[in-house]
């Protein structure tokens, strides 16, 4: 009977040690996973910021292109007037 109790105690000690080791592994995995998600979140935020800046730049570019188109149309109109005025000379 004493031998059975001793075996149970040893088995319980081994089980407790194994559970402790598993707990350490799970904690380590949780920390690594958290660090990975933190890094991914930072990268996603950087991509979102870059996309916002790109969209803002596109709006400015569209505005500049529209202004350039208008200036070019005005220049073409001036050149056409000058050329048509010279035909009569």
NORKAMO-V415169 format. One line per field, one symbol per residue. ss: DSSP state (a for helix, b for strand, c for the rest). phi: phi as a letter, one per 20 degrees, with the letter a starting at -180 (. if undefined). burial: 1 if it has 16 or more other C-alpha atoms within 10 Angstrom, else 0. A space follows every 10 residues. Layout:
ss: ???
phi: ???
burial: ???
//
This chain:
ss: caaaaaaaaa aaaaaaaaaa aaaaaaaaaa aaaaaaaaaa aaaaaaaaaa aaaaaaaaaa aaaaaaaaaa aaaaaaaaaa aaaaaaacc
phi: .fffffffff ffffffffff ffffffffff ffffffffff ffffffffff ffffffffff fgffffffgf ffffffffff fffffffff
burial: 0000000000 0000000000 0000000000 0000000000 0000000000 0000000000 0000000000 0000000000 000000000
//
